[in-house]
Amino acid sequence: MASQLNPYLTFDGTAREAMEFYRSVLGGDLKVNTFGEFGKQMWGDVYGQLVDKFGVPWMVNVVAPH
């Protein structure tokens, strides 16, 4: 069974350049989508992110029970 890596990375305006570099080093296929193409998020019912007073970035995804 193949493994799948789902990274969650944050960039300050250099995301496309960074992802193209990572693909050149690690291989694989790169599919790039922007927030503008999808609106607030591409998964989950509710999504949010923040940086707390300790500088820790939080990403939360809340899914309604089925």
PDB file with SEQRES, HELIX, SHEET and CRYST1 records, atoms N, CA, C and O in Angstrom:
SEQRES   1 A   66  MET ALA SER GLN LEU ASN PRO TYR LEU THR PHE ASP GLY          
SEQRES   2 A   66  THR ALA ARG GLU ALA MET GLU PHE TYR ARG SER VAL LEU          
SEQRES   3 A   66  GLY GLY ASP LEU LYS VAL ASN THR PHE GLY GLU PHE GLY          
SEQRES   4 A   66  LYS GLN MET TRP GLY ASP VAL TYR GLY GLN LEU VAL ASP          
SEQRES   5 A   66  LYS PHE GLY VAL PRO TRP MET VAL ASN VAL VAL ALA PRO          
SEQRES   6 A   66  HIS                                                          
HELIX    1 AA1 ALA A   15  LEU A   26  1                                  12    
HELIX    2 AA2 PHE A   35  PHE A   38  1                                   4    
SHEET    1 AA1 2 VAL A  46  VAL A  51  0                                        
SHEET    2 AA1 2 PRO A  57  VAL A  62 -1                                        
CRYST1    1.000    1.000    1.000  90.00  90.00  90.00 P 1           1          
ATOM      1  N   MET A   1       0.844  -1.166   0.000  1.00  0.00           N  
ATOM      2  CA  MET A   1       0.000   0.000   0.000  1.00  0.00           C  
ATOM      3  C   MET A   1       0.898   1.241   0.000  1.00  0.00           C  
ATOM      4  O   MET A   1       1.819   1.336   0.811  1.00  0.00           O  
ATOM      5  N   ALA A   2       0.640   2.178  -0.892  1.00  0.00           N  
ATOM      6  CA  ALA A   2       1.432   3.393  -1.002  1.00  0.00           C  
ATOM      7  C   ALA A   2       1.024   4.395   0.071  1.00  0.00           C  
ATOM      8  O   ALA A   2      -0.145   4.489   0.443  1.00  0.00           O  
ATOM      9  N   SER A   3       1.998   5.129   0.553  1.00  0.00           N  
ATOM     10  CA  SER A   3       1.730   6.198   1.516  1.00  0.00           C  
ATOM     11  C   SER A   3       1.451   7.489   0.773  1.00  0.00           C  
ATOM     12  O   SER A   3       1.883   7.666  -0.366  1.00  0.00           O  
ATOM     13  N   GLN A   4       0.734   8.386   1.417  1.00  0.00           N  
ATOM     14  CA  GLN A   4       0.447   9.695   0.828  1.00  0.00           C  
ATOM     15  C   GLN A   4       0.783  10.756   1.855  1.00  0.00           C  
ATOM     16  O   GLN A   4       0.313  10.702   2.991  1.00  0.00           O  
ATOM     17  N   LEU A   5       1.598  11.723   1.455  1.00  0.00           N  
ATOM     18  CA  LEU A   5       1.985  12.827   2.325  1.00  0.00           C  
ATOM     19  C   LEU A   5       1.137  14.046   1.981  1.00  0.00           C  
ATOM     20  O   LEU A   5       1.064  14.439   0.816  1.00  0.00           O  
ATOM     21  N   ASN A   6       0.502  14.643   2.973  1.00  0.00           N  
ATOM     22  CA  ASN A   6      -0.300  15.849   2.790  1.00  0.00           C  
ATOM     23  C   ASN A   6       0.290  16.966   3.638  1.00  0.00           C  
ATOM     24  O   ASN A   6      -0.123  17.153   4.782  1.00  0.00           O  
ATOM     25  N   PRO A   7       1.257  17.716   3.093  1.00  0.00           N  
ATOM     26  CA  PRO A   7       1.856  18.787   3.895  1.00  0.00           C  
ATOM     27  C   PRO A   7       0.968  20.023   3.922  1.00  0.00           C  
ATOM     28  O   PRO A   7       0.240  20.304   2.969  1.00  0.00           O  
ATOM     29  N   TYR A   8       1.040  20.750   5.022  1.00  0.00           N  
ATOM     30  CA  TYR A   8       0.360  22.036   5.164  1.00  0.00           C  
ATOM     31  C   TYR A   8       1.447  23.064   5.438  1.00  0.00           C  
ATOM     32  O   TYR A   8       1.979  23.132   6.546  1.00  0.00           O  
ATOM     33  N   LEU A   9       1.772  23.854   4.442  1.00  0.00           N  
ATOM     34  CA  LEU A   9       2.868  24.811   4.520  1.00  0.00           C  
ATOM     35  C   LEU A   9       2.340  26.225   4.349  1.00  0.00           C  
ATOM     36  O   LEU A   9       1.331  26.449   3.680  1.00  0.00           O  
ATOM     37  N   THR A  10       3.034  27.175   4.962  1.00  0.00           N  
ATOM     38  CA  THR A  10       2.655  28.571   4.845  1.00  0.00           C  
ATOM     39  C   THR A  10       3.820  29.346   4.251  1.00  0.00           C  
ATOM     40  O   THR A  10       4.962  29.187   4.681  1.00  0.00           O  
ATOM     41  N   PHE A  11       3.534  30.178   3.270  1.00  0.00           N  
ATOM     42  CA  PHE A  11       4.560  30.976   2.599  1.00  0.00           C  
ATOM     43  C   PHE A  11       4.140  32.436   2.591  1.00  0.00           C  
ATOM     44  O   PHE A  11       2.955  32.763   2.663  1.00  0.00           O  
ATOM     45  N   ASP A  12       5.130  33.299   2.503  1.00  0.00           N  
ATOM     46  CA  ASP A  12       4.885  34.734   2.444  1.00  0.00           C  
ATOM     47  C   ASP A  12       5.105  35.224   1.012  1.00  0.00           C  
ATOM     48  O   ASP A  12       6.056  35.953   0.735  1.00  0.00           O  
ATOM     49  N   GLY A  13       4.212  34.813   0.109  1.00  0.00           N  
ATOM     50  CA  GLY A  13       4.298  35.268  -1.274  1.00  0.00           C  
ATOM     51  C   GLY A  13       5.216  34.472  -2.177  1.00  0.00           C  
ATOM     52  O   GLY A  13       5.401  34.848  -3.334  1.00  0.00           O  
ATOM     53  N   THR A  14       5.804  33.374  -1.688  1.00  0.00           N  
ATOM     54  CA  THR A  14       6.736  32.594  -2.506  1.00  0.00           C  
ATOM     55  C   THR A  14       6.282  31.147  -2.693  1.00  0.00           C  
ATOM     56  O   THR A  14       7.096  30.282  -3.017  1.00  0.00           O  
ATOM     57  N   ALA A  15       5.014  30.880  -2.495  1.00  0.00           N  
ATOM     58  CA  ALA A  15       4.528  29.498  -2.508  1.00  0.00           C  
ATOM     59  C   ALA A  15       4.792  28.794  -3.834  1.00  0.00           C  
ATOM     60  O   ALA A  15       5.316  27.680  -3.842  1.00  0.00           O  
ATOM     61  N   ARG A  16       4.440  29.423  -4.954  1.00  0.00           N  
ATOM     62  CA  ARG A  16       4.615  28.763  -6.248  1.00  0.00           C  
ATOM     63  C   ARG A  16       6.089  28.433  -6.499  1.00  0.00           C  
ATOM     64  O   ARG A  16       6.413  27.317  -6.904  1.00  0.00           O  
ATOM     65  N   GLU A  17       6.976  29.393  -6.262  1.00  0.00           N  
ATOM     66  CA  GLU A  17       8.411  29.172  -6.461  1.00  0.00           C  
ATOM     67  C   GLU A  17       8.920  28.044  -5.567  1.00  0.00           C  
ATOM     68  O   GLU A  17       9.680  27.186  -6.016  1.00  0.00           O  
ATOM     69  N   ALA A  18       8.502  28.048  -4.310  1.00  0.00           N  
ATOM     70  CA  ALA A  18       8.939  27.009  -3.372  1.00  0.00           C  
ATOM     71  C   ALA A  18       8.437  25.634  -3.795  1.00  0.00           C  
ATOM     72  O   ALA A  18       9.199  24.667  -3.794  1.00  0.00           O  
ATOM     73  N   MET A  19       7.158  25.542  -4.158  1.00  0.00           N  
ATOM     74  CA  MET A  19       6.604  24.244  -4.544  1.00  0.00           C  
ATOM     75  C   MET A  19       7.255  23.701  -5.814  1.00  0.00           C  
ATOM     76  O   MET A  19       7.478  22.496  -5.930  1.00  0.00           O  
ATOM     77  N   GLU A  20       7.557  24.574  -6.755  1.00  0.00           N  
ATOM     78  CA  GLU A  20       8.256  24.131  -7.977  1.00  0.00           C  
ATOM     79  C   GLU A  20       9.657  23.631  -7.637  1.00  0.00           C  
ATOM     80  O   GLU A  20      10.127  22.660  -8.231  1.00  0.00           O  
ATOM     81  N   PHE A  21      10.325  24.281  -6.694  1.00  0.00           N  
ATOM     82  CA  PHE A  21      11.639  23.813  -6.253  1.00  0.00           C  
ATOM     83  C   PHE A  21      11.526  22.447  -5.585  1.00  0.00           C  
ATOM     84  O   PHE A  21      12.280  21.531  -5.915  1.00  0.00           O  
ATOM     85  N   TYR A  22      10.585  22.303  -4.644  1.00  0.00           N  
ATOM     86  CA  TYR A  22      10.408  21.017  -3.961  1.00  0.00           C  
ATOM     87  C   TYR A  22      10.106  19.903  -4.948  1.00  0.00           C  
ATOM     88  O   TYR A  22      10.620  18.794  -4.798  1.00  0.00           O  
ATOM     89  N   ARG A  23       9.281  20.175  -5.955  1.00  0.00           N  
ATOM     90  CA  ARG A  23       8.980  19.158  -6.957  1.00  0.00           C  
ATOM     91  C   ARG A  23      10.239  18.771  -7.718  1.00  0.00           C  
ATOM     92  O   ARG A  23      10.448  17.593  -8.009  1.00  0.00           O  
ATOM     93  N   SER A  24      11.092  19.761  -8.047  1.00  0.00           N  
ATOM     94  CA  SER A  24      12.322  19.454  -8.787  1.00  0.00           C  
ATOM     95  C   SER A  24      13.272  18.590  -7.961  1.00  0.00           C  
ATOM     96  O   SER A  24      14.018  17.785  -8.519  1.00  0.00           O  
ATOM     97  N   VAL A  25      13.251  18.749  -6.641  1.00  0.00           N  
ATOM     98  CA  VAL A  25      14.124  17.977  -5.757  1.00  0.00           C  
ATOM     99  C   VAL A  25      13.513  16.617  -5.417  1.00  0.00           C  
ATOM    100  O   VAL A  25      14.202  15.597  -5.445  1.00  0.00           O  
ATOM    101  N   LEU A  26      12.214  16.610  -5.095  1.00  0.00           N  
ATOM    102  CA  LEU A  26      11.570  15.396  -4.601  1.00  0.00           C  
ATOM    103  C   LEU A  26      10.881  14.578  -5.683  1.00  0.00           C  
ATOM    104  O   LEU A  26      10.570  13.405  -5.477  1.00  0.00           O  
ATOM    105  N   GLY A  27      10.639  15.201  -6.849  1.00  0.00           N  
ATOM    106  CA  GLY A  27       9.945  14.515  -7.927  1.00  0.00           C  
ATOM    107  C   GLY A  27       8.448  14.574  -7.731  1.00  0.00           C  
ATOM    108  O   GLY A  27       7.947  15.276  -6.853  1.00  0.00           O  
ATOM    109  N   GLY A  28       7.745  13.834  -8.551  1.00  0.00           N  
ATOM    110  CA  GLY A  28       6.289  13.782  -8.453  1.00  0.00           C  
ATOM    111  C   GLY A  28       5.621  14.822  -9.331  1.00  0.00           C  
ATOM    112  O   GLY A  28       6.278  15.557 -10.068  1.00  0.00           O  
ATOM    113  N   ASP A  29       4.313  14.868  -9.236  1.00  0.00           N  
ATOM    114  CA  ASP A  29       3.510  15.819 -10.000  1.00  0.00           C  
ATOM    115  C   ASP A  29       3.079  16.946  -9.080  1.00  0.00           C  
ATOM    116  O   ASP A  29       2.788  16.728  -7.904  1.00  0.00           O  
ATOM    117  N   LEU A  30       3.041  18.143  -9.625  1.00  0.00           N  
ATOM    118  CA  LEU A  30       2.637  19.304  -8.859  1.00  0.00           C  
ATOM    119  C   LEU A  30       1.383  19.895  -9.479  1.00  0.00           C  
ATOM    120  O   LEU A  30       1.362  20.244 -10.660  1.00  0.00           O  
ATOM    121  N   LYS A  31       0.343  20.002  -8.672  1.00  0.00           N  
ATOM    122  CA  LYS A  31      -0.884  20.658  -9.099  1.00  0.00           C  
ATOM    123  C   LYS A  31      -1.078  21.865  -8.193  1.00  0.00           C  
ATOM    124  O   LYS A  31      -1.212  21.718  -6.978  1.00  0.00           O  
ATOM    125  N   VAL A  32      -1.094  23.042  -8.772  1.00  0.00           N  
ATOM    126  CA  VAL A  32      -1.183  24.273  -8.000  1.00  0.00           C  
ATOM    127  C   VAL A  32      -2.563  24.886  -8.169  1.00  0.00           C  
ATOM    128  O   VAL A  32      -3.029  25.091  -9.290  1.00  0.00           O  
ATOM    129  N   ASN A  33      -3.206  25.173  -7.059  1.00  0.00           N  
ATOM    130  CA  ASN A  33      -4.478  25.895  -7.042  1.00  0.00           C  
ATOM    131  C   ASN A  33      -4.325  27.068  -6.087  1.00  0.00           C  
ATOM    132  O   ASN A  33      -3.576  26.987  -5.114  1.00  0.00           O  
ATOM    133  N   THR A  34      -5.024  28.146  -6.361  1.00  0.00           N  
ATOM    134  CA  THR A  34      -4.970  29.315  -5.483  1.00  0.00           C  
ATOM    135  C   THR A  34      -6.259  29.417  -4.682  1.00  0.00           C  
ATOM    136  O   THR A  34      -7.278  28.835  -5.052  1.00  0.00           O  
ATOM    137  N   PHE A  35      -6.206  30.164  -3.578  1.00  0.00           N  
ATOM    138  CA  PHE A  35      -7.417  30.412  -2.798  1.00  0.00           C  
ATOM    139  C   PHE A  35      -8.449  31.116  -3.656  1.00  0.00           C  
ATOM    140  O   PHE A  35      -9.648  30.881  -3.510  1.00  0.00           O  
ATOM    141  N   GLY A  36      -7.987  31.980  -4.554  1.00  0.00           N  
ATOM    142  CA  GLY A  36      -8.903  32.692  -5.442  1.00  0.00           C  
ATOM    143  C   GLY A  36      -9.723  31.776  -6.321  1.00  0.00           C  
ATOM    144  O   GLY A  36     -10.849  32.114  -6.684  1.00  0.00           O  
ATOM    145  N   GLU A  37      -9.178  30.619  -6.673  1.00  0.00           N  
ATOM    146  CA  GLU A  37      -9.899  29.656  -7.504  1.00  0.00           C  
ATOM    147  C   GLU A  37     -10.977  28.907  -6.719  1.00  0.00           C  
ATOM    148  O   GLU A  37     -11.967  28.458  -7.297  1.00  0.00           O  
ATOM    149  N   PHE A  38     -10.787  28.771  -5.399  1.00  0.00           N  
ATOM    150  CA  PHE A  38     -11.689  27.948  -4.610  1.00  0.00           C  
ATOM    151  C   PHE A  38     -12.477  28.707  -3.561  1.00  0.00           C  
ATOM    152  O   PHE A  38     -13.399  28.106  -3.009  1.00  0.00           O  
ATOM    153  N   GLY A  39     -12.203  30.015  -3.210  1.00  0.00           N  
ATOM    154  CA  GLY A  39     -12.861  30.729  -2.127  1.00  0.00           C  
ATOM    155  C   GLY A  39     -12.134  30.499  -0.845  1.00  0.00           C  
ATOM    156  O   GLY A  39     -10.904  30.541  -0.889  1.00  0.00           O  
ATOM    157  N   LYS A  40     -12.817  30.226   0.463  1.00  0.00           N  
ATOM    158  CA  LYS A  40     -12.202  30.203   1.790  1.00  0.00           C  
ATOM    159  C   LYS A  40     -11.386  28.965   2.044  1.00  0.00           C  
ATOM    160  O   LYS A  40     -10.352  29.063   2.704  1.00  0.00           O  
ATOM    161  N   GLN A  41     -11.810  27.717   1.527  1.00  0.00           N  
ATOM    162  CA  GLN A  41     -11.023  26.487   1.652  1.00  0.00           C  
ATOM    163  C   GLN A  41     -11.562  25.443   0.695  1.00  0.00           C  
ATOM    164  O   GLN A  41     -12.633  25.613   0.113  1.00  0.00           O  
ATOM    165  N   MET A  42     -10.809  24.357   0.533  1.00  0.00           N  
ATOM    166  CA  MET A  42     -11.173  23.277  -0.392  1.00  0.00           C  
ATOM    167  C   MET A  42     -11.637  22.028   0.329  1.00  0.00           C  
ATOM    168  O   MET A  42     -11.989  21.040  -0.317  1.00  0.00           O  
ATOM    169  N   TRP A  43     -11.645  22.049   1.651  1.00  0.00           N  
ATOM    170  CA  TRP A  43     -12.038  20.851   2.376  1.00  0.00           C  
ATOM    171  C   TRP A  43     -12.774  21.253   3.654  1.00  0.00           C  
ATOM    172  O   TRP A  43     -12.648  22.380   4.131  1.00  0.00           O  
ATOM    173  N   GLY A  44     -13.526  20.333   4.183  1.00  0.00           N  
ATOM    174  CA  GLY A  44     -14.176  20.526   5.472  1.00  0.00           C  
ATOM    175  C   GLY A  44     -15.345  21.484   5.438  1.00  0.00           C  
ATOM    176  O   GLY A  44     -15.548  22.221   4.473  1.00  0.00           O  
ATOM    177  N   ASP A  45     -16.095  21.456   6.498  1.00  0.00           N  
ATOM    178  CA  ASP A  45     -17.253  22.331   6.629  1.00  0.00           C  
ATOM    179  C   ASP A  45     -16.859  23.719   7.106  1.00  0.00           C  
ATOM    180  O   ASP A  45     -17.360  24.722   6.599  1.00  0.00           O  
ATOM    181  N   VAL A  46     -15.961  23.773   8.082  1.00  0.00           N  
ATOM    182  CA  VAL A  46     -15.507  25.046   8.632  1.00  0.00           C  
ATOM    183  C   VAL A  46     -13.993  24.963   8.809  1.00  0.00           C  
ATOM    184  O   VAL A  46     -13.477  23.966   9.314  1.00  0.00           O  
ATOM    185  N   TYR A  47     -13.290  26.003   8.396  1.00  0.00           N  
ATOM    186  CA  TYR A  47     -11.836  26.038   8.500  1.00  0.00           C  
ATOM    187  C   TYR A  47     -11.412  27.390   9.047  1.00  0.00           C  
ATOM    188  O   TYR A  47     -12.031  28.408   8.739  1.00  0.00           O  
ATOM    189  N   GLY A  48     -10.385  27.405   9.838  1.00  0.00           N  
ATOM    190  CA  GLY A  48      -9.834  28.653  10.330  1.00  0.00           C  
ATOM    191  C   GLY A  48      -8.374  28.490  10.689  1.00  0.00           C  
ATOM    192  O   GLY A  48      -7.884  27.381  10.901  1.00  0.00           O  
ATOM    193  N   GLN A  49      -7.688  29.622  10.753  1.00  0.00           N  
ATOM    194  CA  GLN A  49      -6.305  29.583  11.204  1.00  0.00           C  
ATOM    195  C   GLN A  49      -5.980  30.858  11.953  1.00  0.00           C  
ATOM    196  O   GLN A  49      -6.567  31.914  11.717  1.00  0.00           O  
ATOM    197  N   LEU A  50      -5.017  30.729  12.875  1.00  0.00           N  
ATOM    198  CA  LEU A  50      -4.590  31.872  13.661  1.00  0.00           C  
ATOM    199  C   LEU A  50      -3.192  31.614  14.189  1.00  0.00           C  
ATOM    200  O   LEU A  50      -2.692  30.490  14.147  1.00  0.00           O  
ATOM    201  N   VAL A  51      -2.576  32.662  14.681  1.00  0.00           N  
ATOM    202  CA  VAL A  51      -1.311  32.543  15.400  1.00  0.00           C  
ATOM    203  C   VAL A  51      -1.581  33.046  16.810  1.00  0.00           C  
ATOM    204  O   VAL A  51      -2.018  34.181  16.999  1.00  0.00           O  
ATOM    205  N   ASP A  52      -1.319  32.191  17.803  1.00  0.00           N  
ATOM    206  CA  ASP A  52      -1.635  32.572  19.173  1.00  0.00           C  
ATOM    207  C   ASP A  52      -0.560  33.495  19.763  1.00  0.00           C  
ATOM    208  O   ASP A  52       0.422  33.814  19.094  1.00  0.00           O  
ATOM    209  N   LYS A  53      -0.748  33.917  21.006  1.00  0.00           N  
ATOM    210  CA  LYS A  53       0.161  34.891  21.612  1.00  0.00           C  
ATOM    211  C   LYS A  53       1.566  34.341  21.837  1.00  0.00           C  
ATOM    212  O   LYS A  53       2.481  35.106  22.143  1.00  0.00           O  
ATOM    213  N   PHE A  54       1.754  33.019  21.691  1.00  0.00           N  
ATOM    214  CA  PHE A  54       3.067  32.405  21.811  1.00  0.00           C  
ATOM    215  C   PHE A  54       3.747  32.225  20.456  1.00  0.00           C  
ATOM    216  O   PHE A  54       4.851  31.686  20.373  1.00  0.00           O  
ATOM    217  N   GLY A  55       3.077  32.683  19.393  1.00  0.00           N  
ATOM    218  CA  GLY A  55       3.626  32.559  18.046  1.00  0.00           C  
ATOM    219  C   GLY A  55       3.365  31.215  17.399  1.00  0.00           C  
ATOM    220  O   GLY A  55       3.942  30.910  16.355  1.00  0.00           O  
ATOM    221  N   VAL A  56       2.505  30.405  18.001  1.00  0.00           N  
ATOM    222  CA  VAL A  56       2.198  29.074  17.470  1.00  0.00           C  
ATOM    223  C   VAL A  56       1.074  29.181  16.448  1.00  0.00           C  
ATOM    224  O   VAL A  56      -0.017  29.647  16.776  1.00  0.00           O  
ATOM    225  N   PRO A  57       1.332  28.748  15.193  1.00  0.00           N  
ATOM    226  CA  PRO A  57       0.259  28.776  14.193  1.00  0.00           C  
ATOM    227  C   PRO A  57      -0.697  27.601  14.394  1.00  0.00           C  
ATOM    228  O   PRO A  57      -0.260  26.468  14.600  1.00  0.00           O  
ATOM    229  N   TRP A  58      -1.991  27.870  14.334  1.00  0.00           N  
ATOM    230  CA  TRP A  58      -3.038  26.857  14.464  1.00  0.00           C  
ATOM    231  C   TRP A  58      -3.817  26.803  13.151  1.00  0.00           C  
ATOM    232  O   TRP A  58      -4.141  27.833  12.560  1.00  0.00           O  
ATOM    233  N   MET A  59      -4.106  25.591  12.714  1.00  0.00           N  
ATOM    234  CA  MET A  59      -5.029  25.358  11.596  1.00  0.00           C  
ATOM    235  C   MET A  59      -6.082  24.405  12.113  1.00  0.00           C  
ATOM    236  O   MET A  59      -5.748  23.330  12.610  1.00  0.00           O  
ATOM    237  N   VAL A  60      -7.349  24.775  12.009  1.00  0.00           N  
ATOM    238  CA  VAL A  60      -8.421  23.912  12.492  1.00  0.00           C  
ATOM    239  C   VAL A  60      -9.412  23.634  11.376  1.00  0.00           C  
ATOM    240  O   VAL A  60      -9.714  24.500  10.554  1.00  0.00           O  
ATOM    241  N   ASN A  61      -9.906  22.414  11.368  1.00  0.00           N  
ATOM    242  CA  ASN A  61     -10.872  21.960  10.396  1.00  0.00           C  
ATOM    243  C   ASN A  61     -11.992  21.283  11.178  1.00  0.00           C  
ATOM    244  O   ASN A  61     -11.757  20.270  11.836  1.00  0.00           O  
ATOM    245  N   VAL A  62     -13.190  21.822  11.117  1.00  0.00           N  
ATOM    246  CA  VAL A  62     -14.317  21.271  11.853  1.00  0.00           C  
ATOM    247  C   VAL A  62     -15.284  20.640  10.860  1.00  0.00           C  
ATOM    248  O   VAL A  62     -15.779  21.312   9.955  1.00  0.00           O  
ATOM    249  N   VAL A  63     -15.546  19.368  11.027  1.00  0.00           N  
ATOM    250  CA  VAL A  63     -16.444  18.644  10.132  1.00  0.00           C  
ATOM    251  C   VAL A  63     -17.694  18.260  10.913  1.00  0.00           C  
ATOM    252  O   VAL A  63     -17.600  17.687  11.999  1.00  0.00           O  
ATOM    253  N   ALA A  64     -18.849  18.570  10.370  1.00  0.00           N  
ATOM    254  CA  ALA A  64     -20.112  18.224  11.020  1.00  0.00           C  
ATOM    255  C   ALA A  64     -20.278  16.712  11.042  1.00  0.00           C  
ATOM    256  O   ALA A  64     -19.873  16.036  10.097  1.00  0.00           O  
ATOM    257  N   PRO A  65     -20.869  16.164  12.111  1.00  0.00           N  
ATOM    258  CA  PRO A  65     -21.110  14.723  12.160  1.00  0.00           C  
ATOM    259  C   PRO A  65     -22.066  14.297  11.030  1.00  0.00           C  
ATOM    260  O   PRO A  65     -22.973  15.033  10.639  1.00  0.00           O  
ATOM    261  N   HIS A  66     -21.827  13.100  10.535  1.00  0.00           N  
ATOM    262  CA  HIS A  66     -22.662  12.591   9.443  1.00  0.00           C  
ATOM    263  C   HIS A  66     -23.805  11.774   9.976  1.00  0.00           C  
ATOM    264  O   HIS A  66     -24.613  11.264   9.201  1.00  0.00           O  
TER     265      HIS A  66                                                      
END                                                                             
